[in-house]
Amino acid sequence: MKIRNIMIYFLVCIIVFISFKIPEILLKNENDIGLEIYERKKKSNQLDVEAGKIYLVKTIHEIEECKAMQIMTNHTQLMLSFNEMQIDKFKNVFDELLKLYEHKILNSILEDTNIDEKIDEVSLITKQYKSKANTYVVNNMVLKFNNKTFVLNIEEKTGKIIYIAFDKNDLSNQNDKKEILENFVKYLNLYVIGDWEYDADTTILKSEKAGLQVKWEESEEDVMLSIHII
């Protein structure tokens, strides 16, 4: 009988202990979660004031935050042959590709061909990303011409290519990844932010002030350049 009473006593003690401890554990977890959210928000708010004023910096941040929250609308697709479109509609795309050539990212395959001879086929997906205050449009395009294929993401307002994939044979003769990434940043007009640092192990060029990183990725045949938030 005594043993039974002792066991009941210890069981009651354990239950009382747990009932006091559970709220403490839950409160600690809640505080940890709150602290993690605060630290994440604090880090995102550390964007350099001057860098944050640059339209493309703000745009990329808001687009990627919209992606994270899966806020995306107006997803449409067009498959067009050259004869079904006006030349001027895609002239700006070739202007941007020529700028990549001028920045020694692409080789000279673009400069000697008339625009009306260039386009074989275009696949276009237009996406809208909505933040609380703004709407951004990105055109995802596959452009085929002269037996070449370019996969492009173009921010509509600036017209800038923020992602490009292309055959390694179309890469500029210089093969310095660091220099090509720096040239891509210059093309985006973001080199004015002066703290870009290159990591050779990850082939990433990063700016803490802008909270952005430019990435080099490659497969056996293709090169991919893109810009993202850190």
Beta strands, then each sheet from edge to edge (+ up, - down):
strand 1: 73-81
strand 2: 119-130
strand 3: 135-145
strand 4: 148-155
strand 5: 161-167
strand 6: 197-199
strand 7: 204-207
strand 8: 212-218
strand 9: 222-229
sheet 1: 1+ 2- 3+ 4- 5+ 9- 8+ 7- 6+
end
